[in-house]
Amino acid sequence: MVESRAERLAGALRRVAGLALLLTLPLLALETFLLAYGDPQLYAGVAGFWATPSGRAVAILLVAALSFHGADGLRAVAVDAWPRARRGGLLAASFLLAGLGAAVGAFLVLRPGVMA
């Protein structure tokens, strides 16, 4: 079956989101390592990044990337498993699910007292 332009774009965005998630893993591993074995003051400095406005923006983007990567990955699996599935409907549902996940994540990150 031929992919539409929107499906190709969604696939490319899924790959970009996956790469962004992959590139943040070393940062999160470093933070965890510092918590377990490192200097508490150094950990506080690294963890303090997440309380800054730019740190919160990065956290929101990570939640959005995770939501989109997961939702569009489910769409891709569904299209592979059921070739007759309504592809446009699945694409819209994956964007809706990703948007909902990103909105919930943004709400949780931006609440007062979180990441402080």
DSSP file (Angstrom, degrees, kcal/mol; ACC not computed):
  #  RESIDUE AA STRUCTURE BP1 BP2  ACC     N-H-->O    O-->H-N    N-H-->O    O-->H-N    TCO  KAPPA ALPHA  PHI   PSI    X-CA   Y-CA   Z-CA
    1    1 A M              0   0    0      0, 0.0     2,-0.3     0, 0.0     0, 0.0   0.000 360.0 360.0 360.0 141.6    0.0    0.0    0.0
    2    2 A V        -     0   0    0      1,-0.1     2,-0.2     0, 0.0     0, 0.0  -0.634 360.0-128.6 -83.7 133.2    1.3    3.5   -0.8
    3    3 A E        -     0   0    0     -2,-0.3     2,-0.1     1,-0.1    -1,-0.1  -0.568  20.0-126.2 -80.7 143.9    1.9    5.8    2.1
    4    4 A S     >  -     0   0    0     -2,-0.2     4,-2.1     1,-0.1     5,-0.2  -0.336  27.9-104.4 -79.3 169.8    0.3    9.3    2.0
    5    5 A R  H  > S+     0   0    0      1,-0.2     4,-2.3     2,-0.2     5,-0.2   0.888 122.8  53.0 -62.0 -39.8    2.4   12.4    2.4
    6    6 A A  H  > S+     0   0    0      1,-0.2     4,-2.5     2,-0.2    -1,-0.2   0.878 108.1  50.5 -64.9 -38.1    1.0   12.8    6.0
    7    7 A E  H  > S+     0   0    0      2,-0.2     4,-2.3     1,-0.2    -1,-0.2   0.888 110.2  49.3 -68.1 -38.3    2.0    9.2    6.8
    8    8 A R  H  X S+     0   0    0     -4,-2.1     4,-2.2     2,-0.2    -2,-0.2   0.906 112.3  48.6 -65.3 -40.6    5.6    9.8    5.6
    9    9 A L  H  X S+     0   0    0     -4,-2.3     4,-2.7     2,-0.2    -2,-0.2   0.915 110.9  50.3 -64.7 -42.8    5.8   13.0    7.6
   10   10 A A  H  X S+     0   0    0     -4,-2.5     4,-2.2     1,-0.2    -2,-0.2   0.902 110.6  50.1 -62.2 -40.7    4.5   11.2   10.7
   11   11 A G  H  X S+     0   0    0     -4,-2.3     4,-1.9     2,-0.2    -1,-0.2   0.903 111.2  48.2 -63.9 -41.4    7.1    8.5   10.2
   12   12 A A  H  X S+     0   0    0     -4,-2.2     4,-2.2     2,-0.2    -2,-0.2   0.916 111.9  49.1 -65.7 -42.4    9.9   11.0    9.9
   13   13 A L  H  X S+     0   0    0     -4,-2.7     4,-2.7     1,-0.2    -2,-0.2   0.868 108.0  55.1 -64.7 -35.5    8.7   12.9   13.0
   14   14 A R  H  X S+     0   0    0     -4,-2.2     4,-2.4     2,-0.2    -1,-0.2   0.907 108.7  48.0 -62.8 -41.1    8.6    9.6   14.9
   15   15 A R  H  X S+     0   0    0     -4,-1.9     4,-2.2     2,-0.2    -2,-0.2   0.897 112.0  48.7 -66.7 -39.7   12.2    8.9   13.9
   16   16 A V  H  X S+     0   0    0     -4,-2.2     4,-2.5     2,-0.2    -2,-0.2   0.919 112.1  49.1 -64.9 -43.3   13.2   12.5   15.0
   17   17 A A  H  X S+     0   0    0     -4,-2.7     4,-2.2     1,-0.2    -2,-0.2   0.908 111.1  50.3 -63.1 -41.5   11.3   12.0   18.3
   18   18 A G  H  X S+     0   0    0     -4,-2.4     4,-2.4     2,-0.2    -1,-0.2   0.896 110.5  49.4 -63.1 -40.3   13.0    8.6   18.9
   19   19 A L  H  X S+     0   0    0     -4,-2.2     4,-2.4     2,-0.2    -2,-0.2   0.906 109.6  51.5 -65.3 -41.4   16.4   10.2   18.2
   20   20 A A  H  X S+     0   0    0     -4,-2.5     4,-1.2     1,-0.2    -2,-0.2   0.908 111.6  47.4 -61.5 -41.7   15.7   13.0   20.7
   21   21 A L  H  X S+     0   0    0     -4,-2.2     4,-0.8     1,-0.2     3,-0.3   0.906 111.5  50.9 -65.4 -40.9   14.8   10.5   23.3
   22   22 A L  H >< S+     0   0    0     -4,-2.4     3,-0.6     1,-0.2    -2,-0.2   0.885 108.3  52.0 -63.9 -39.1   17.9    8.4   22.6
   23   23 A L  H 3< S+     0   0    0     -4,-2.4     4,-0.4     1,-0.2    -1,-0.2   0.747 106.7  53.5 -72.2 -22.7   20.1   11.5   22.9
   24   24 A T  H 3X S+     0   0    0     -4,-1.2     4,-2.3    -3,-0.3     5,-0.2   0.646  87.2  83.0 -85.5 -14.0   18.7   12.4   26.3
   25   25 A L  H <X S+     0   0    0     -4,-0.8     4,-2.7    -3,-0.6     5,-0.2   0.909  88.4  51.1 -57.7 -44.4   19.3    9.0   27.8
   26   26 A P  H  > S+     0   0    0      0, 0.0     4,-2.5     0, 0.0    -1,-0.2   0.898 109.8  51.2 -61.3 -37.3   23.0    9.7   28.6
   27   27 A L  H  > S+     0   0    0     -4,-0.4     4,-2.2     2,-0.2    -2,-0.2   0.929 113.2  44.1 -63.2 -44.9   22.0   12.9   30.4
   28   28 A L  H  X S+     0   0    0     -4,-2.3     4,-2.1     2,-0.2    -1,-0.2   0.864 112.8  52.1 -69.5 -35.0   19.4   11.1   32.5
   29   29 A A  H  X S+     0   0    0     -4,-2.7     4,-2.7    -5,-0.2    -2,-0.2   0.900 109.2  50.6 -65.9 -40.0   21.8    8.3   33.2
   30   30 A L  H  X S+     0   0    0     -4,-2.5     4,-2.7     2,-0.2    -2,-0.2   0.919 109.5  50.4 -62.2 -43.8   24.4   10.8   34.4
   31   31 A E  H  X S+     0   0    0     -4,-2.2     4,-1.8     1,-0.2    -2,-0.2   0.915 112.4  46.7 -61.6 -42.6   21.8   12.4   36.7
   32   32 A T  H  X S+     0   0    0     -4,-2.1     4,-2.1     2,-0.2    -2,-0.2   0.899 111.5  51.7 -66.2 -40.9   20.9    9.0   38.1
   33   33 A F  H  X>S+     0   0    0     -4,-2.7     4,-3.3     1,-0.2     5,-0.8   0.922 109.3  50.0 -61.1 -44.5   24.6    8.1   38.5
   34   34 A L  H  X5S+     0   0    0     -4,-2.7     4,-0.9     1,-0.2     9,-0.2   0.865 109.6  51.8 -63.9 -35.0   25.3   11.3   40.4
   35   35 A L  H  <5S+     0   0    0     -4,-1.8    -1,-0.2    -5,-0.2    -2,-0.2   0.912 118.7  36.2 -65.7 -42.0   22.3   10.7   42.7
   36   36 A A  H  <5S+     0   0    0     -4,-2.1    -2,-0.2    -5,-0.1    -3,-0.2   0.904 140.2   4.2 -79.9 -42.4   23.6    7.2   43.6
   37   37 A Y  H  <5S+     0   0    0     -4,-3.3    -3,-0.2    -5,-0.2    -2,-0.1   0.521 107.2  86.4-124.5  -8.9   27.4    7.6   43.6
   38   38 A G  S  <<S-     0   0    0     -4,-0.9    -4,-0.1    -5,-0.8     3,-0.0  -0.126  86.2 -68.7 -95.1-173.9   28.3   11.3   43.1
   39   39 A D     >  -     0   0    0      1,-0.1     4,-2.5     2,-0.0     5,-0.2  -0.588  38.7-137.0 -73.2 128.1   28.7   14.4   45.1
   40   40 A P  H  > S+     0   0    0      0, 0.0     4,-2.3     0, 0.0    -1,-0.1   0.850 104.2  52.2 -59.0 -34.4   25.3   15.6   46.5
   41   41 A Q  H  > S+     0   0    0      2,-0.2     4,-1.8     1,-0.2     5,-0.1   0.894 109.5  48.5 -69.7 -38.3   26.2   19.2   45.6
   42   42 A L  H  > S+     0   0    0      2,-0.2     4,-2.3     1,-0.2    -1,-0.2   0.913 111.8  50.0 -65.9 -42.0   27.0   18.3   42.0
   43   43 A Y  H  X S+     0   0    0     -4,-2.5     4,-3.5    -9,-0.2     5,-0.3   0.921 108.1  53.2 -61.1 -43.3   23.8   16.3   41.8
   44   44 A A  H  X S+     0   0    0     -4,-2.3     4,-1.6     1,-0.2    -1,-0.2   0.877 109.5  49.5 -60.9 -37.0   21.8   19.3   43.1
   45   45 A G  H  X S+     0   0    0     -4,-1.8     4,-0.5     2,-0.2    -1,-0.2   0.919 115.1  42.2 -67.6 -43.1   23.4   21.5   40.5
   46   46 A V  H >< S+     0   0    0     -4,-2.3     3,-1.1     1,-0.2     4,-0.4   0.930 117.1  46.7 -68.7 -45.1   22.5   19.1   37.6
   47   47 A A  H >< S+     0   0    0     -4,-3.5     3,-1.1     1,-0.3     4,-0.3   0.789 100.7  68.9 -68.2 -26.4   19.0   18.4   39.0
   48   48 A G  H >X S+     0   0    0     -4,-1.6     3,-1.3    -5,-0.3     4,-0.6   0.742  83.2  73.8 -63.9 -22.2   18.5   22.1   39.5
   49   49 A F  G X< S+     0   0    0     -3,-1.1     3,-1.4    -4,-0.5     6,-0.5   0.887  88.8  59.1 -56.2 -39.1   18.4   22.5   35.7
   50   50 A W  G <4 S+     0   0    0     -3,-1.1    -1,-0.3    -4,-0.4    -2,-0.2   0.688  99.9  57.3 -68.4 -17.1   15.0   20.9   35.6
   51   51 A A  G <4 S+     0   0    0     -3,-1.3    -1,-0.3    -4,-0.3    -2,-0.2   0.605  90.1  90.4 -87.3 -12.2   13.6   23.6   37.8
   52   52 A T  S <X S-     0   0    0     -3,-1.4     4,-2.5    -4,-0.6     5,-0.2  -0.407  91.3-111.0 -78.8 159.9   14.7   26.4   35.4
   53   53 A P  H  > S+     0   0    0      0, 0.0     4,-2.1     0, 0.0     5,-0.1   0.895 120.8  48.5 -57.5 -39.7   12.3   27.7   32.7
   54   54 A S  H  > S+     0   0    0      2,-0.2     4,-2.2     1,-0.2     5,-0.1   0.880 110.4  51.8 -69.4 -35.3   14.5   26.1   30.0
   55   55 A G  H  > S+     0   0    0     -6,-0.5     4,-2.3     2,-0.2    -1,-0.2   0.889 110.0  48.8 -65.5 -39.5   14.7   22.8   31.9
   56   56 A R  H  X S+     0   0    0     -4,-2.5     4,-2.5     2,-0.2    -2,-0.2   0.885 109.8  52.0 -67.0 -37.9   10.9   22.8   32.1
   57   57 A A  H  X S+     0   0    0     -4,-2.1     4,-2.4    -5,-0.2    -2,-0.2   0.913 110.3  48.5 -64.1 -41.3   10.6   23.5   28.4
   58   58 A V  H  X S+     0   0    0     -4,-2.2     4,-2.4     2,-0.2    -2,-0.2   0.910 110.7  51.4 -63.2 -42.0   13.0   20.6   27.7
   59   59 A A  H  X S+     0   0    0     -4,-2.3     4,-2.3     2,-0.2    -2,-0.2   0.905 110.5  48.3 -62.4 -41.3   10.9   18.3   30.0
   60   60 A I  H  X S+     0   0    0     -4,-2.5     4,-2.6     2,-0.2    -1,-0.2   0.920 111.7  49.5 -65.1 -42.9    7.7   19.3   28.2
   61   61 A L  H  X S+     0   0    0     -4,-2.4     4,-2.7     1,-0.2    -2,-0.2   0.878 110.4  51.1 -63.7 -36.8    9.4   18.7   24.8
   62   62 A L  H  X S+     0   0    0     -4,-2.4     4,-2.6     2,-0.2    -1,-0.2   0.907 110.6  47.7 -66.3 -41.2   10.6   15.3   26.0
   63   63 A V  H  X S+     0   0    0     -4,-2.3     4,-2.7     2,-0.2    -2,-0.2   0.910 113.2  48.8 -65.2 -40.8    7.1   14.3   27.2
   64   64 A A  H  X S+     0   0    0     -4,-2.6     4,-2.7     2,-0.2     5,-0.2   0.915 112.2  48.4 -64.3 -42.4    5.7   15.5   23.8
   65   65 A A  H  X S+     0   0    0     -4,-2.7     4,-2.8     2,-0.2     5,-0.2   0.911 113.0  47.8 -63.7 -42.2    8.4   13.5   22.0
   66   66 A L  H  X S+     0   0    0     -4,-2.6     4,-2.3     2,-0.2     5,-0.2   0.918 113.0  48.5 -64.7 -43.2    7.6   10.4   24.1
   67   67 A S  H  X S+     0   0    0     -4,-2.7     4,-2.6     2,-0.2     5,-0.2   0.934 115.9  42.9 -62.5 -46.6    3.9   10.8   23.6
   68   68 A F  H  X S+     0   0    0     -4,-2.7     4,-2.9     2,-0.2     5,-0.4   0.924 113.3  51.4 -67.6 -43.2    4.2   11.2   19.8
   69   69 A H  H  X S+     0   0    0     -4,-2.8     4,-1.6    -5,-0.2    -1,-0.2   0.916 115.4  42.9 -60.8 -43.0    6.8    8.4   19.4
   70   70 A G  H  X S+     0   0    0     -4,-2.3     4,-2.1    -5,-0.2    -2,-0.2   0.937 116.1  45.8 -68.6 -47.2    4.6    6.0   21.3
   71   71 A A  H  X S+     0   0    0     -4,-2.6     4,-1.7    -5,-0.2    -2,-0.2   0.914 116.5  44.1 -65.6 -42.9    1.3    6.9   19.7
   72   72 A D  H  X S+     0   0    0     -4,-2.9     4,-2.3    -5,-0.2    -1,-0.2   0.832 110.3  56.3 -73.3 -29.4    2.6    7.0   16.1
   73   73 A G  H  X S+     0   0    0     -4,-1.6     4,-2.2    -5,-0.4    -1,-0.2   0.900 106.7  49.9 -64.2 -40.0    4.5    3.7   16.8
   74   74 A L  H  X S+     0   0    0     -4,-2.1     4,-2.4     2,-0.2    -2,-0.2   0.882 109.7  52.0 -63.3 -38.3    1.2    2.1   17.8
   75   75 A R  H  X S+     0   0    0     -4,-1.7     4,-2.5     2,-0.2    -2,-0.2   0.920 108.8  49.9 -63.1 -43.7   -0.3    3.5   14.6
   76   76 A A  H  X S+     0   0    0     -4,-2.3     4,-2.1     1,-0.2    -2,-0.2   0.898 111.2  48.7 -63.7 -40.1    2.5    1.9   12.5
   77   77 A V  H  X S+     0   0    0     -4,-2.2     4,-2.6     2,-0.2    -1,-0.2   0.918 111.2  50.5 -65.0 -42.4    2.0   -1.4   14.2
   78   78 A A  H  X S+     0   0    0     -4,-2.4     4,-2.8     1,-0.2    -2,-0.2   0.900 110.3  49.1 -63.0 -41.0   -1.7   -1.3   13.6
   79   79 A V  H  < S+     0   0    0     -4,-2.5    -1,-0.2     1,-0.2    -2,-0.2   0.890 113.7  46.8 -66.4 -38.4   -1.2   -0.5    9.9
   80   80 A D  H  < S+     0   0    0     -4,-2.1    -2,-0.2    -5,-0.2    -1,-0.2   0.889 117.1  43.2 -68.7 -37.9    1.2   -3.4    9.6
   81   81 A A  H  < S+     0   0    0     -4,-2.6    -2,-0.2     1,-0.3    -3,-0.2   0.869 126.3  29.3 -77.0 -37.3   -1.1   -5.8   11.5
   82   82 A W    ><  -     0   0    0     -4,-2.8     3,-2.2    -5,-0.2    -1,-0.3  -0.791  65.8-177.3-126.5  87.3   -4.3   -4.8    9.7
   83   83 A P  T 3  S+     0   0    0      0, 0.0     4,-0.1     0, 0.0    -1,-0.1   0.757  83.2  56.5 -59.1 -25.3   -3.6   -3.6    6.2
   84   84 A R  T 3  S+     0   0    0      2,-0.1    -5,-0.1     3,-0.0     3,-0.1   0.453  79.6 124.0 -86.6   1.7   -7.2   -2.7    5.6
   85   85 A A  S <  S-     0   0    0     -3,-2.2     2,-1.0    -7,-0.2     3,-0.1  -0.251  79.9 -98.0 -61.2 148.6   -7.4   -0.4    8.6
   86   86 A R     >  -     0   0    0      1,-0.2     4,-2.0     2,-0.1     5,-0.2  -0.567  40.6-167.2 -70.1 103.9   -8.6    3.1    7.9
   87   87 A R  H  > S+     0   0    0     -2,-1.0     4,-2.3     1,-0.2    -1,-0.2   0.868  81.1  52.8 -67.5 -38.7   -5.2    4.8    7.7
   88   88 A G  H  > S+     0   0    0      1,-0.2     4,-2.3     2,-0.2    -1,-0.2   0.902 110.3  49.0 -64.1 -39.7   -6.4    8.3    7.9
   89   89 A G  H  > S+     0   0    0      2,-0.2     4,-2.4     1,-0.2    -1,-0.2   0.886 111.3  49.3 -66.4 -39.0   -8.4    7.6   11.0
   90   90 A L  H  X S+     0   0    0     -4,-2.0     4,-2.3     2,-0.2    -2,-0.2   0.884 110.3  51.1 -66.6 -38.0   -5.4    5.9   12.6
   91   91 A L  H  X S+     0   0    0     -4,-2.3     4,-2.1     2,-0.2    -2,-0.2   0.929 111.8  46.4 -64.7 -45.0   -3.2    8.9   11.8
   92   92 A A  H  X S+     0   0    0     -4,-2.3     4,-2.4     1,-0.2    -2,-0.2   0.904 112.6  50.9 -63.6 -40.7   -5.7   11.3   13.3
   93   93 A A  H  X S+     0   0    0     -4,-2.4     4,-2.7     1,-0.2    -1,-0.2   0.883 108.6  51.4 -65.2 -37.6   -6.0    9.2   16.4
   94   94 A S  H  X S+     0   0    0     -4,-2.3     4,-2.4     2,-0.2    -1,-0.2   0.907 111.5  46.8 -67.7 -39.6   -2.3    9.0   16.8
   95   95 A F  H  X S+     0   0    0     -4,-2.1     4,-2.5     2,-0.2    -2,-0.2   0.899 113.5  49.3 -66.4 -39.0   -1.9   12.8   16.6
   96   96 A L  H  X S+     0   0    0     -4,-2.4     4,-2.4     2,-0.2    -2,-0.2   0.928 112.6  46.8 -64.6 -45.3   -4.8   13.2   19.0
   97   97 A L  H  X S+     0   0    0     -4,-2.7     4,-2.4     2,-0.2    -2,-0.2   0.897 113.2  49.2 -64.1 -40.9   -3.3   10.7   21.5
   98   98 A A  H  X S+     0   0    0     -4,-2.4     4,-2.5     2,-0.2    -2,-0.2   0.913 111.6  48.9 -64.9 -42.6    0.1   12.3   21.2
   99   99 A G  H  X S+     0   0    0     -4,-2.5     4,-2.4     2,-0.2    -2,-0.2   0.897 111.1  49.9 -63.7 -40.6   -1.4   15.8   21.8
  100  100 A L  H  X S+     0   0    0     -4,-2.4     4,-2.4     2,-0.2     5,-0.2   0.925 111.9  48.0 -64.1 -44.7   -3.4   14.5   24.8
  101  101 A G  H  X S+     0   0    0     -4,-2.4     4,-2.4     1,-0.2    -2,-0.2   0.903 112.7  48.7 -62.1 -41.4   -0.2   13.0   26.3
  102  102 A A  H  X S+     0   0    0     -4,-2.5     4,-2.6     2,-0.2    -1,-0.2   0.890 111.2  50.2 -66.3 -39.2    1.8   16.1   25.7
  103  103 A A  H  X S+     0   0    0     -4,-2.4     4,-2.4     2,-0.2    -2,-0.2   0.919 112.3  46.4 -66.1 -43.6   -0.9   18.3   27.3
  104  104 A V  H  X S+     0   0    0     -4,-2.4     4,-2.4     2,-0.2    -2,-0.2   0.922 113.9  49.4 -63.9 -43.2   -1.1   16.1   30.4
  105  105 A G  H  X S+     0   0    0     -4,-2.4     4,-2.5    -5,-0.2    -2,-0.2   0.910 110.5  49.5 -61.7 -42.8    2.7   16.1   30.6
  106  106 A A  H  X S+     0   0    0     -4,-2.6     4,-2.4     2,-0.2    -1,-0.2   0.905 110.3  51.3 -63.6 -41.1    2.9   19.9   30.3
  107  107 A F  H  X S+     0   0    0     -4,-2.4     4,-0.7     1,-0.2    -2,-0.2   0.929 112.3  46.3 -60.7 -44.8    0.2   20.3   33.0
  108  108 A L  H  < S+     0   0    0     -4,-2.4     3,-0.4     1,-0.2    -2,-0.2   0.884 114.7  46.5 -66.6 -38.4    2.2   18.0   35.3
  109  109 A V  H  < S+     0   0    0     -4,-2.5    -1,-0.2     1,-0.2    -2,-0.2   0.870 113.6  48.1 -71.4 -36.4    5.5   19.7   34.6
  110  110 A L  H  < S+     0   0    0     -4,-2.4    -1,-0.2    -5,-0.2    -2,-0.2   0.489  81.7 117.4 -87.4  -2.6    4.1   23.2   35.0
  111  111 A R  S >< S-     0   0    0     -4,-0.7     3,-1.6    -3,-0.4     2,-0.1  -0.351  78.4 -97.8 -62.2 144.6    2.3   22.7   38.3
  112  112 A P  T 3  S+     0   0    0      0, 0.0    -1,-0.1     0, 0.0     3,-0.1  -0.392 108.2  21.8 -62.4 138.9    3.6   24.8   41.1
  113  113 A G  T >  S+     0   0    0      1,-0.3     3,-0.8    -3,-0.1     2,-0.3   0.281  91.5 123.3  88.8 -11.7    6.0   22.9   43.3
  114  114 A V  T <  S+     0   0    0     -3,-1.6    -1,-0.3     1,-0.2    -5,-0.0  -0.673  82.6   2.4 -85.3 137.7    6.9   20.3   40.7
  115  115 A M  T 3         0   0    0     -2,-0.3    -1,-0.2     1,-0.1    -2,-0.0   0.772 360.0 360.0  61.5  27.9   10.6   20.1   39.9
  116  116 A A    <         0   0    0     -3,-0.8    -2,-0.1    -4,-0.0    -1,-0.1   0.452 360.0 360.0 -93.9 360.0   11.5   22.7   42.5
